Amino acid sequence: MKPHYLISAVVLLFSSPLYAQNVPPASTNSDIPQSQTQARELFISNLMKKMTLDDKIGQLNLVSVGPENPREQIMADIRADKVGGVFNTVTKHDIRQMQDQVQYSRLKIPPFYAYDVVHGQRTVFPISLGLAASWDMSAVALSARISAEETAADGLNMTFSPMVDITRDPRWGRVSEGFGEDTYLTSRLAYETVKAYQGNDPSAPNNVMANVKHFALYGAVEGGREYNTVDMSLSRMFNDYMPPYKAALDAGAGGVMVALNSVNGVPATSNSWLLKDILRDQWKFHGLTVSDHGAIGGLVKHGVAENDRQAAAMALKAGVDMDMADNMYGKYLKGLLKDGLISQKDIDSAVHDVLTAKWDMGLFVSPYRHLGPVSSDPVDTNAESRLHRKEAREVARTTLVLLKNENQILPLQKKGTIALIGPLADSQRDMMGSWSAAGVAKQSITVLKGMQDALGDKATLLYARGANITNDKTIYDFLNSYDKAVTNDPRTPQQMIDEAVKTAEKADTVVAVVGESQGMSSEASSRTDINIPEAQRELLKALKATGKPLVLVLMNGRPLTLSWENDISNAMLETWFSGTEGGHAIADVLFGDYNPSGKLPMTFPRDVGQIPIYNSMLNTGRPFNPQKPDKYTSRYFDTPNGPLFPFGYGLSYTQFSVSDITLSATTLAAKGDIKASVMVKNTGKVAGATVVQLYMQDVTASISRPVKELRGFEKVYLRPGEEKRVTFSLEEKDLRYFDNQLKWASQPGKFNVFVGLDSQNVKQSSFQLQ
Ligand code: BGC
């Protein structure tokens, strides 16, 4: 599909993005002063005049260091001007050794060095889904800033991050890497993260360039099955899935990684509509596009290229500048040019983008821009002193979501005897989550260590593993297929449960740390069953039978189905994979040294069969009404409608009240604004933070619009008894949407406004758009 006729509408949306309400104006490459742009263009055109065809093709080569591509070979290739960029090498020593080769090359064009720094480099922060659960822009910015500083301090120039794919399917393993289901929240976080990585200058020695991924729509793979097809209406695509990528570009992201999936039948890697019409022509992106790992060769398997050679031609012509890892460009571009199947312009345009990115990274000022002098190289790359533990703990605390707290069983008192049980209670590797970059598992704090540190000798802490992650050998072997990520206790399940029960019986309270191992929520880790594995549920059953108060600490990278766990437990704390300082942060919350304030960035279903289930759904002609249930309404008859825990949900150790909504007017004129405000009060006994959320509904429009769509939020901190007015401002442009002709406009009529502390318990008001 090539809807060129829709272009003007697309431009309109993204010149005034939906998330713009609280976002500063865009700063793109076009903001670079004219003289600098001119200097860059002049430099690049002079350089390109000196380059042979081989030199140019070399610049399009993004190589991964690994057994099939040893360092010595890459160093020889750098000397021969055959390498544009390198990834998967992460120490200053190794990068410097490679960069030293540049001086022996003819052209002396330095490669750049990239890595997947998704939620931290040496210090690992909570997984991105957890960061989103903080709804705290300053915490997320802090984590990204430290990531950038540590990444730059390792001599790297670029991170393959943020990952901003909207996803509404928790079966997909990569939900852990993104910011969840919501367009507005993800767009805000995308913008914030890129700004924190790059500042206004990715070349600054302690900044790195962001490479936003995966363009586009990777999070919408059918059935949540990894690498699967995406087929989507244009209105949904542009209303819901595209804005986060655009937000990252508005923040100045220098790179874009192209998705592995197809979009309406055309693989992203050969999709010139996506990569040229939208990305370049409409969004005015001037940076670098890179393929995903081996994606060019994948075009043959997608069934759109007959062979690798044709695939290389298709990718280049579609607008993929660099070829990641499969060297298809290196092998085929020369011959393709000779045979007239690609043009010199196709090659030059890609080379131009690579050189632009290198200029923007400061590599032409010095190949050692981020490396600095040799004297700055750390003696010990993994030295404790290179970590930012304090910040990691502070950020991790903001990401924890209290899902249940019956009779205020939490916070626990630091006295008596506590039994800590579960296969994740003392797992350093799992605390780090997937894509934990250069983080060292041995440096992470487990829940056991965190609780020990919090308790000292004030209380007795007993520990038993209780179960393995899974007793299913097929799953265990899968999780260990690339590295030994999951360890198995050789005892029988019953022996482990018996020990756990004996331990629990000695305690006043049981804290069970259960969920997924980190490898269960990552790339290539889709699940059809999103329960806690059976082995751990058997353990929970036995713990429940002891009659002791049962607190579940959940570690997982996706929404899980937790109805049974919700029934049998007294409290549940969602902790994601919380990173290097996770155990301390979790202990802070368990013992009330920090009051939880996280809110779910994704809906938690009751049953896997409800998927997709998400907040901003459209209405049907026969909506289900829980107050007046009727057979012929939109529902499943075997499971209650609605999620177990809705989007935006999360409890606190205090209580908050929200007043009715005050609107500044009952009508909104095309050029005016309307203010919706509420008073929020801490009615409980301890200080705490909550997230005030604003949702909208366009009651009657030319196409069905979401029943409730997030359009604003503010995290507020209140002392006991304190109250605060929270005000949201809405303008006509905030009410626009794309119809199926991609016309971006609002329509006069009634709009509902909802404000609450989650997406379901809300106050409601309405106004008319004139
Ligand atoms: C992933 C990307 C990642 C790349 C490089 C791919 O398999 O899809 O997200 O950036 O590998 O590590």
Residues whose N, C-alpha, C, O or C-beta is under 5 A from the ligand:
A	BS01	BGC	D116 F160 D292 H293
